[in-house]
Amino acid sequence: MKTKNMLLVILTIVILLAFSSGAAAQPNITGEAAILVDAETGKVLWGQNERNQMAPASITKLVTVLVAIEKGNLQDEVTVSEKAADTIGSRVWLQVGEVKTLEDLLYAAMLNSGNDAAIAIAEHIGGTVDDFVYMMNQRVREIGAHQTRFMNPTGLIDEGHHSTAYDIALIMREALKNPKLKEIMGTDVRDWYGQEWQSRLMNLNQLLGQYEGSLGGKTGYTSEAGRCLVNVAERDRMRLISVVLRSSGQNIWSDTTRILDYGFNNYHMLKFVDQGEEILQIDRSGRVIPVIAGNIGEYLVSRNAEILPTSQIKIDNFSLPLREGDVIGTMEFILDGEVIESVELVSGINARRSITLVGVYTVVTLIFFGLVALVLFLKAINMLMRRRNDININKARKPRYGGSRMY
């Protein structure tokens, strides 16, 4: 009886382990709201209160810098106003009348989270802070962050200044498309030569350089918002965006790490077709054209998922000649009626039109009639010239004055 009970216990444990191994453990975090998103597709992989409107703190500066890069010139000289110099909170100690390049101020706002730098940027680009904030709100609407509203370019506490973890992930997806902003986010240290403060700007994002594959992001903190962080990491061809809002103390780093670990441990890129792989061959004007994949076709899926997408090939109505690499169609992968991936199809060779008997006959015929037309044209010109000469000779033979002259 004792042995039987022991066997039942062992069997129960085995069953529980089997079930637990099939289900991925959800991230256990202290932050109030969070999200994990595939940067490539925008697919939400995990979320917690991700649509709740909350104070984003200095994550706001991600949009401040994005708008400034898009609207300004990095080498513009910016004169610091009294309003900018007197800004409270985190600062780089700008002085009234100090002149800095816009590029320097962008690094100061992102790395050291300088509120004075953010105000100086806003006044330079928008003319006034209010006009610049209007530009920020217009930009996030274009991105699709409809639950976001900014009241200032710094992220300081301001009534009505809010966003969501989901919206911040959308904003980060857009930021990653901007090479300069991506470069700034990934900068660890930069020398700073200010009028009052000469030091080094240190990126406040501790995960940069410490978490494998981290590309950077933006930190934030106010008493209302708590600790906030949006961070991007890349591994095994996966690029994931994590957002944590209203965390506390050092928990912001462990929260973000757990979320990203969850993504990399439980998802992978399922490859459908490799770049350069031959998909089919087609005959066009007597030439056999190898059609190859112009890029990798892959899709982010759960490691436990078994998906079987269908594919369809669309070949454009093209004609020869072709150069190797010319796009001649697409290959789409479809799951549940939705296109989940699209691959460009390109020509694998340089291809000229083949010479055929019909083609030769056509060319010879065109040349023949062209020569006939040229001969007829030259004859017509010759006849016209002869007629004109005959008229001139006849005019020369006629007497200048007619009849007898009277004196």
Sequence and secondary structure as in RCSB ss.txt:
>XXXX:A:sequence
MKTKNMLLVILTIVILLAFSSGAAAQPNITGEAAILVDAETGKVLWGQNERNQMAPASITKLVTVLVAIEKGNLQ
DEVTVSEKAADTIGSRVWLQVGEVKTLEDLLYAAMLNSGNDAAIAIAEHIGGTVDDFVYMMNQRVREIGAHQTRF
MNPTGLIDEGHHSTAYDIALIMREALKNPKLKEIMGTDVRDWYGQEWQSRLMNLNQLLGQYEGSLGGKTGYTSEA
GRCLVNVAERDRMRLISVVLRSSGQNIWSDTTRILDYGFNNYHMLKFVDQGEEILQIDRSGRVIPVIAGNIGEYL
VSRNAEILPTSQIKIDNFSLPLREGDVIGTMEFILDGEVIESVELVSGINARRSITLVGVYTVVTLIFFGLVALV
LFLKAINMLMRRRNDININKARKPRYGGSRMY
>XXXX:A:secstr
 HHHHHHHHHHHHHHHHHHHHHS      S SEEEEEETTT  EEEEESTTS B  GGGGHHHHHHHHHHHS TT
 EEE  HHHHT  SS     TT EEEHHHHHHHHHHS  HHHHHHHHHHHHSSHHHHHHHHHHHHHHHT TT B 
S SS    TT BB HHHHHHHHHHHTT HHHHHHHT  EEEEE SS EEEEE S TTTTTSTTEEEEEEEEETTT
EEEEEEEEEETTEEEEEEEEEE TTHHHHHHHHHHHHHHHHEEEEEEE TT EEEEEEETTEEEEEEESS EEEE
EETT     EEEEEE    S B TT EEEEEEEEETTEEEEEEEEEESS B     HHHHHHHHHHHHHHHHHHH
HHHHHHHHHHHHHHHHHHHHHHS SS S    
